[in-house]
């Protein structure tokens, strides 16, 4: 998704691919690196819960009117 780097730290909170040919290599790498994969999952979850919930989005939207 274009612009996702504005919401998540790539490689630390989320993993992305640039083209479809990268997917098998990324899958193999992260399936073989449990602790790294788990850390990325946890960091991404923390970011989502702290900044990207519906409550945060509504507050941000309403701040534009106040």
Secondary structure by P-SEA (a helix, b strand, c coil): cccccccccccccccccccccaaaaaaaaaaacaaaaaaaaaaaaaaaaacccaaaaaaaaaaaac
